[in-house]
Amino acid sequence: MPDTTILLLSGGGHTGANVLAAIGTRRSTTRLIATTDVTDEPTLFAFDQVYLAPNLRADAASFERRLLDVMALEKPDLVVPCRDDDVRFLSALKSRRPDLGRAFLCGAPAVAEVVSDKWLSFEFAKRYGLPFAQSFRCEPGQNIDDMAAFIDSAGLPLVCKPRDGSDSRGITLITSAAQARQAIQRPDHVLQEYLGNAAAVRAYVEAVRSTGVPLFHSFEGNKRSIQIMIGPDSTTAYVFCTRNEPTGRNARRVSIDSDSAARAIGVRCAAAFADAGWYGPMNIQCQPDVNGELKIHEFNARFTGATAARKHLGMDELAITLKRFCGVTIEACEAGSGVGTCTTAREGLAARAVATVTRETLMVNGVWSKRATL
């Protein structure tokens, strides 16, 4: 009978699916449950129990009431946030309810605010001497001369990002000073140094002017990703670096990154975030600048969509997390799985579905249990 209960917030999303895949069949001592605000995601029904909850962003108070009810019923040993909104909410709740917060895989609310805000991320990095993309805060009334000085330093193109954003939503490439003058008037945005091949962007823009806009296009290339874990004793549990390369519109290759510069950034970030009061996972997104220096452009304080891929590459994050935070040892990876024997993992889409009656059970009852279907 499982004696450790793990609760995933937003368990049906991409990160939740990766946590499930990373644990795999090693569930003899763990019970996996989830909250969700959707009912049609097939991943949900691989959990042992699922609780329907209000959308956190739309109604935080109702979500909190539902979560507290679930926690009172389930008494989870570990609560894992799977979305950026979950991280910020759970950190704030931890500060208000320390009696419950011991089970939360997160740290200080001030750090959660830092990683969810691109401008605060830049200021945090500057305070700790971490290499971060040059940044400029956008707001109505910003000084044009200050913007011009920023362009002189960072060059063109620039990246305009919402301060509080995820999944690349609302991001635009700024390729001229005229566009930058408009961008700096956008409230709650930042301009960021473009980390990548600026010449390729300029050539692409010229090609668009002469030949038209391709139906599908992206400037996402080989991403440099660093995943760290800060244990409950503030020590670094691991630093793991990968290169994530798109191989198709919905596929990518994740490979071990042996570059010492990436690992050095991970070690420094772990020390900085531990000093600031963070516990749990932290993802650091990097790219080299025009001079080849690796710089950070984003933090994410959670597991990610590459968690399962990292397990295949030998970094068993869930096993380490359960050992460090719950004192629980789960089984070794499945025999013959190849885990830890490869340097590259591949990801891609596969068709999935859920039976209508299963979905309706969750919609009508607000809860679904695997036991009830056996």
C-alpha positions as CSV (number, residue, x, y, z in Angstrom):
1,M,0.0,0.0,0.0
2,P,1.5,3.4,-1.0
3,D,2.6,5.4,2.1
4,T,3.6,8.7,0.4
5,T,1.1,11.0,-1.3
6,I,2.3,13.5,-3.9
7,L,-0.2,16.2,-5.0
8,L,0.5,18.0,-8.3
9,L,-1.2,21.4,-8.9
10,S,-2.3,21.6,-12.5
11,G,-1.4,18.0,-13.0
12,G,-2.9,17.7,-16.5
13,G,-0.5,20.2,-18.1
14,H,2.8,19.5,-19.9
15,T,4.9,19.7,-16.7
16,G,2.5,17.3,-14.8
17,A,2.7,14.8,-17.7
18,N,6.5,15.0,-17.4
19,V,6.5,14.3,-13.7
20,L,4.2,11.3,-14.3
21,A,6.5,10.0,-17.0
22,A,9.6,10.6,-14.9
23,I,8.2,8.4,-12.1
24,G,6.9,5.9,-14.6
25,T,5.8,2.6,-13.1
26,R,7.8,3.2,-9.9
27,R,4.6,3.8,-7.8
28,S,4.6,1.0,-5.2
29,T,5.4,3.4,-2.4
30,T,3.8,6.6,-3.8
31,R,0.3,7.7,-4.5
32,L,0.0,10.5,-7.1
33,I,-3.0,12.8,-7.0
34,A,-3.7,16.1,-8.9
35,T,-5.8,19.2,-9.1
36,T,-7.0,20.4,-12.5
37,D,-9.2,23.1,-14.0
38,V,-9.8,21.0,-17.2
39,T,-11.4,17.7,-17.6
40,D,-10.5,16.6,-21.1
41,E,-6.7,16.0,-20.7
42,P,-6.0,12.3,-20.9
43,T,-2.9,12.6,-18.8
44,L,-5.1,13.3,-15.7
45,F,-6.4,9.7,-15.7
46,A,-3.0,8.2,-15.1
47,F,-3.1,9.7,-11.6
48,D,-4.6,7.8,-8.7
49,Q,-7.0,10.6,-7.9
50,V,-8.0,13.8,-9.6
51,Y,-9.8,16.8,-8.0
52,L,-11.5,19.4,-10.2
53,A,-10.7,23.0,-9.0
54,P,-11.4,26.5,-10.1
55,N,-9.0,28.2,-12.4
56,L,-6.4,29.8,-10.2
57,R,-5.9,33.0,-12.2
58,A,-9.7,33.6,-12.6
59,D,-10.6,32.9,-9.0
60,A,-7.7,32.5,-6.5
61,A,-9.9,32.5,-3.4
62,S,-12.1,29.6,-4.6
63,F,-9.0,27.7,-5.7
64,E,-7.5,28.1,-2.3
65,R,-10.6,26.9,-0.6
66,R,-10.7,23.8,-2.8
67,L,-7.0,23.1,-2.3
68,L,-7.3,23.4,1.5
69,D,-10.3,20.9,1.3
70,V,-8.2,18.5,-0.7
71,M,-5.2,18.8,1.6
72,A,-7.4,18.2,4.7
73,L,-8.7,15.0,3.0
74,E,-5.5,13.7,1.5
75,K,-2.8,15.0,3.8
76,P,-0.1,15.0,1.0
77,D,3.5,14.6,1.9
78,L,4.6,16.8,-1.0
79,V,2.7,19.5,-3.0
80,V,4.3,20.2,-6.4
81,P,3.4,23.3,-8.4
82,C,3.4,22.7,-12.2
83,R,2.6,26.1,-13.6
84,D,4.2,29.5,-12.9
85,D,0.9,30.8,-11.3
86,D,1.0,27.7,-9.0
87,V,4.5,28.6,-7.9
88,R,3.6,32.1,-6.9
89,F,0.3,31.1,-5.2
90,L,1.9,28.2,-3.3
91,S,4.8,30.4,-2.0
92,A,2.3,33.0,-0.7
93,L,0.2,30.3,1.0
94,K,3.3,28.8,2.5
95,S,4.1,32.1,4.2
96,R,0.5,32.4,5.6
97,R,0.1,28.7,6.5
98,P,3.5,27.4,7.8
99,D,1.6,24.5,9.3
100,L,0.9,23.3,5.8
101,G,3.9,24.8,4.0
102,R,6.3,22.1,5.1
103,A,4.9,20.0,2.3
104,F,5.2,22.7,-0.4
105,L,7.9,22.3,-3.0
106,C,8.8,26.0,-3.0
107,G,10.4,28.8,-1.0
108,A,10.1,32.4,-0.1
109,P,7.2,34.4,-1.9
110,A,9.7,37.2,-2.7
111,V,11.7,34.7,-4.8
112,A,8.5,33.5,-6.5
113,E,7.8,37.1,-7.5
114,V,11.3,37.5,-8.8
115,V,11.1,34.5,-11.2
116,S,7.7,35.4,-12.4
117,D,8.7,39.0,-13.4
118,K,11.3,39.5,-16.1
119,W,12.4,42.9,-14.7
120,L,12.7,41.6,-11.2
121,S,14.7,38.7,-12.6
122,F,17.1,41.1,-14.2
123,E,17.5,43.1,-10.9
124,F,18.0,39.9,-8.9
125,A,20.7,38.7,-11.3
126,K,22.4,42.0,-11.1
127,R,22.3,42.0,-7.3
128,Y,24.0,38.5,-7.2
129,G,26.4,39.2,-10.1
130,L,24.8,36.6,-12.4
131,P,25.2,37.0,-16.1
132,F,21.8,38.1,-17.4
133,A,20.6,39.6,-20.7
134,Q,20.7,43.4,-20.7
135,S,17.2,44.7,-19.9
136,F,15.2,47.9,-20.1
137,R,11.9,48.5,-18.3
138,C,9.0,49.7,-20.4
139,E,6.4,52.1,-19.1
140,P,4.6,55.1,-20.4
141,G,6.7,58.2,-20.3
142,Q,10.1,56.4,-20.5
143,N,12.9,58.6,-21.6
144,I,13.8,58.3,-25.3
145,D,17.4,59.2,-24.7
146,D,17.7,56.3,-22.1
147,M,16.2,54.0,-24.7
148,A,18.7,55.1,-27.3
149,A,21.6,54.5,-24.9
150,F,20.2,51.0,-24.2
151,I,20.1,50.3,-28.0
152,D,23.7,51.5,-28.3
153,S,24.7,49.0,-25.6
154,A,22.5,46.0,-26.4
155,G,22.2,46.5,-30.2
156,L,19.3,45.4,-32.4
157,P,17.2,43.3,-32.6
158,L,15.8,43.4,-29.1
159,V,13.2,41.2,-27.5
160,C,10.0,42.8,-26.0
161,K,8.5,40.6,-23.3
162,P,5.6,40.9,-20.9
163,R,7.0,41.1,-17.4
164,D,4.6,38.4,-16.2
165,G,4.4,36.0,-19.1
166,S,5.0,32.3,-20.0
167,D,5.1,30.0,-23.0
168,S,6.4,32.8,-25.2
169,R,3.0,34.5,-25.3
170,G,3.1,38.2,-26.2
171,I,6.8,38.3,-27.1
172,T,7.9,40.3,-30.1
173,L,11.2,41.0,-31.8
174,I,12.1,44.7,-32.1
175,T,14.2,45.3,-35.2
176,S,14.3,49.2,-35.4
177,A,14.6,52.2,-33.2
178,A,11.1,53.3,-34.3
179,Q,9.6,50.0,-33.0
180,A,11.6,50.4,-29.8
181,R,10.1,53.9,-29.2
182,Q,6.6,52.3,-29.4
183,A,7.6,49.3,-27.3
184,I,8.9,51.3,-24.3
185,Q,5.4,52.8,-23.8
186,R,3.9,49.4,-23.2
187,P,3.2,49.0,-19.5
188,D,4.4,45.9,-17.7
189,H,6.9,44.9,-20.5
190,V,10.7,44.8,-20.7
191,L,13.1,45.1,-23.6
192,Q,15.8,42.5,-23.5
193,E,19.1,42.0,-25.3
194,Y,18.6,39.5,-28.1
195,L,20.7,36.4,-27.4
196,G,21.2,34.7,-30.7
197,N,22.2,35.3,-34.2
198,A,21.3,38.9,-34.8
199,A,22.5,38.8,-38.4
200,A,20.1,35.9,-39.2
201,V,17.2,38.0,-37.9
202,R,18.2,41.0,-40.0
203,A,18.5,38.8,-43.1
204,Y,15.1,37.2,-42.3
205,V,13.4,40.6,-42.0
206,E,14.9,41.7,-45.4
207,A,13.7,38.5,-47.0
208,V,10.2,39.1,-45.6
209,R,10.2,42.5,-47.2
210,S,11.1,41.2,-50.6
211,T,9.4,37.8,-50.7
212,G,6.6,37.8,-48.1
213,V,6.0,36.2,-44.7
214,P,6.3,32.4,-44.4
215,L,3.2,30.6,-43.1
216,F,5.3,29.0,-40.4
217,H,8.4,30.7,-38.9
218,S,10.3,30.8,-35.6
219,F,13.6,32.1,-34.3
220,E,13.7,29.4,-31.6
221,G,16.9,27.5,-32.0
222,N,19.2,25.4,-29.8
223,K,18.2,26.4,-26.2
224,R,20.6,26.1,-23.3
225,S,18.7,24.9,-20.2
226,I,20.1,24.4,-16.6
227,Q,18.0,22.6,-14.0
228,I,19.0,22.8,-10.3
229,M,17.4,21.7,-7.1
230,I,17.9,23.3,-3.7
231,G,17.2,21.0,-0.8
232,P,15.3,21.7,2.4
233,D,18.7,22.3,4.1
234,S,19.6,24.9,1.4
235,T,22.3,22.8,-0.1
236,T,22.4,22.0,-3.9
237,A,21.0,18.6,-4.7
238,Y,22.0,18.7,-8.4
239,V,22.9,20.9,-11.4
240,F,22.1,19.4,-14.8
241,C,22.6,21.1,-18.1
242,T,21.0,20.3,-21.5
243,R,20.8,21.7,-25.0
244,N,17.2,21.5,-26.3
245,E,17.0,21.6,-30.1
246,P,13.8,21.7,-32.1
247,T,13.7,18.9,-34.7
248,G,10.2,19.7,-36.1
249,R,7.2,21.9,-35.4
250,N,6.2,19.7,-32.4
251,A,9.4,17.7,-31.7
252,R,12.8,18.4,-30.1
253,R,16.0,16.7,-29.1
254,V,17.3,17.1,-25.6
255,S,21.0,16.4,-25.1
256,I,23.5,16.6,-22.2
257,D,25.4,19.9,-22.2
258,S,29.0,19.3,-21.0
259,D,30.0,23.0,-21.3
260,S,31.6,24.1,-18.0
261,A,30.3,27.6,-18.4
262,A,26.7,26.4,-18.2
263,R,27.4,24.3,-15.1
264,A,29.2,27.3,-13.5
265,I,26.1,29.4,-14.0
266,G,24.0,26.7,-12.4
267,V,26.2,26.5,-9.4
268,R,26.2,30.3,-8.9
269,C,22.4,30.4,-9.4
270,A,21.9,27.7,-6.8
271,A,23.9,29.6,-4.2
272,A,22.0,32.9,-5.0
273,F,18.6,31.4,-4.8
274,A,19.4,29.4,-1.6
275,D,20.6,32.6,-0.1
276,A,17.4,34.3,-1.1
277,G,15.3,31.6,0.6
278,W,14.3,29.2,-2.2
279,Y,13.7,25.5,-1.8
280,G,12.9,23.1,-4.7
281,P,13.5,23.1,-8.4
282,M,14.7,26.0,-10.5
283,N,15.2,26.2,-14.2
284,I,17.6,28.7,-15.8
285,Q,17.2,29.5,-19.5
286,C,20.4,30.7,-21.2
287,Q,21.7,31.7,-24.6
288,P,25.1,33.0,-25.7
289,D,25.3,36.7,-26.6
290,V,27.0,38.2,-29.7
291,N,30.4,37.6,-28.1
292,G,29.7,34.0,-27.1
293,E,29.2,34.7,-23.4
294,L,26.4,32.6,-22.0
295,K,23.7,34.8,-20.4
296,I,20.5,34.1,-18.5
297,H,17.2,35.3,-20.0
298,E,14.6,33.6,-17.8
299,F,14.0,31.7,-14.6
300,N,11.3,29.1,-13.9
301,A,10.9,27.9,-10.3
302,R,9.5,24.4,-11.0
303,F,10.0,21.2,-12.9
304,T,9.7,21.6,-16.7
305,G,8.5,20.0,-19.9
306,A,12.0,18.3,-20.2
307,T,11.8,16.6,-16.8
308,A,11.2,13.2,-18.3
309,A,13.9,13.7,-20.9
310,R,16.4,14.5,-18.2
311,K,15.5,11.2,-16.5
312,H,16.4,9.4,-19.7
313,L,19.7,11.2,-19.7
314,G,20.5,10.0,-16.1
315,M,19.1,12.8,-13.9
316,D,16.3,11.2,-11.9
317,E,14.9,14.4,-10.4
318,L,11.8,12.9,-8.9
319,A,13.8,10.2,-7.0
320,I,16.2,12.9,-5.7
321,T,13.3,15.2,-4.7
322,L,11.4,12.5,-2.8
323,K,14.6,11.5,-1.0
324,R,15.6,15.0,0.0
325,F,12.1,16.4,0.9
326,C,10.2,13.3,2.1
327,G,12.9,10.8,3.0
328,V,11.4,8.3,0.6
329,T,13.4,6.0,-1.7
330,I,11.6,4.9,-4.8
331,E,12.5,2.0,-7.0
332,A,15.4,2.2,-9.5
333,C,14.5,2.9,-13.1
334,E,13.0,0.1,-15.0
335,A,15.4,-2.6,-16.2
336,G,16.2,-2.2,-19.9
337,S,14.9,1.3,-20.0
338,G,18.3,2.8,-21.1
339,V,18.0,5.4,-18.5
340,G,21.5,6.9,-17.8
341,T,23.1,5.2,-20.7
342,C,22.3,7.7,-23.4
343,T,23.3,11.3,-24.1
344,T,20.3,12.4,-26.2
345,A,16.5,12.0,-25.7
346,R,13.8,12.8,-28.2
347,E,10.3,14.3,-27.5
348,G,7.3,14.4,-29.8
349,L,3.5,14.4,-29.9
350,A,1.3,11.3,-29.8
351,A,-2.4,11.0,-30.2
352,R,-4.3,10.5,-26.9
353,A,-8.0,10.4,-25.9
354,V,-10.1,10.0,-22.8
355,A,-13.5,8.2,-22.7
356,T,-16.5,10.5,-22.5
357,V,-17.9,8.8,-19.4
358,T,-14.6,9.2,-17.6
359,R,-14.5,12.9,-18.3
360,E,-18.1,13.3,-17.3
361,T,-17.4,11.6,-14.0
362,L,-14.8,14.3,-13.2
363,M,-17.1,17.1,-14.4
364,V,-20.1,16.0,-12.5
365,N,-18.6,14.7,-9.3
366,G,-15.6,17.1,-9.1
367,V,-13.4,14.1,-8.4
368,W,-12.2,11.0,-10.2
369,S,-10.6,8.0,-8.6
370,K,-8.7,5.2,-10.3
371,R,-10.0,2.8,-7.5
372,A,-13.6,3.4,-8.6
373,T,-12.7,2.2,-12.1
374,L,-11.0,-1.0,-11.1
